[in-house]
């Protein structure tokens, strides 16, 4: 649990390396903020991580879909 008390904001976290990084940081105790242009994929990624750390999901801020 190296990252307890830390917050990580991962861009591109809905897929691939970004998602893997978010999962790993959450498993190490970090609070994770997931950011991706694909809001629905970001929410899906957040759901996969919520068992290990608090997560926030955000979509494309240009479309006004950012959630906090």
HELIX and SHEET records of a PDB file:
HELIX    1   1 UNK A   16  UNK A   27  1                                  12    
HELIX    2   2 UNK A   39  UNK A   49  1                                  11    
HELIX    3   3 UNK A   61  UNK A   63  5                                   3    
SHEET    1   A 3 UNK A   7  UNK A  11  0                                        
SHEET    2   A 3 UNK A  31  UNK A  35  1                                        
SHEET    3   A 3 UNK A  55  UNK A  58  1                                        
END                                                                             
